[in-house]
Amino acid sequence: MIYAQISAGLKLHLAYQPGEGKDDAHIVRSGYLSAPLCGTDRFAGSYRMTINLPLGNACKRCSAVARARGHF
């Protein structure tokens, strides 16, 4: 999983990296990232930036979904 920002000033969302997915049928292809785990409607298909560490303002819904799926 990686933290990704949709646009400047917004929270960081969790997304799956290539080779990851919620199950075997939904693996992310090489060179792509998944949509945010929270399913926000602001996502238009691309991210402004990605980062490996949360900077204190990560999306709470993404974190809750990740915990529910057993990633944290």
N, C-alpha and C positions, 0 to 999 in steps of 0.2 A: 504494500500500500504506500501511497505517496500523497502528500498534501499539495493541493493545487489551488490557485487563486483565479477566479473567473475574470474579474476586472479590478482595477486599482481601488483600494479603499475597502474592499469587501473581505469577508472572512475567508479562511482557508477551508477547503472541503477535502474530504478523503476520496481518493479514486484508486481503482485497481491498475497496476502496472502490467506490462506484457507478461503473459504466462500465468496471471492470477485471475480469479473470478469467484463468484459466489458458489458455483458448482462446476462440474466438469463440462456441462453443456454451454456455459457462458464464460469461456476463457478469452481474455483480451489478446488480440493479435499483436505481433511484433510491430513496433513503431507507433502504437496507439495507446491512449489512456481511456478508461471507462468514463462514463458520466458520473457526477458526484453520487455518493451512496444515498444521500438524503433525497435525491430526486428534485432538486430545486428547479423552478421554471426559468431562472435566469441563464441557465446553461444553453449556449447557442452552438455547441460543437467544438469549441476550442478554449484553451486556458491562457491566461496572461503569463503565468509562471508556475513552476513546480519547485518544491523544496522537500527535503527529507525530515525536517523538524517542525513541529508546531511552534508558532511564535506567540503563543498566549491567546490568540483569538480564533481558534479553530471552531468550526461549526458543531454545535452541540448535537444536532440531529444526526450528522454523519458519525459522530463518536458513538451515539446510542445504537445505531444500526450495526456498526462494526462490532460492538460488544455483544449484541444479540446474536450475531453470526459466529461468535467465538474467536474473533481476530485479536482481541485485547484481553 
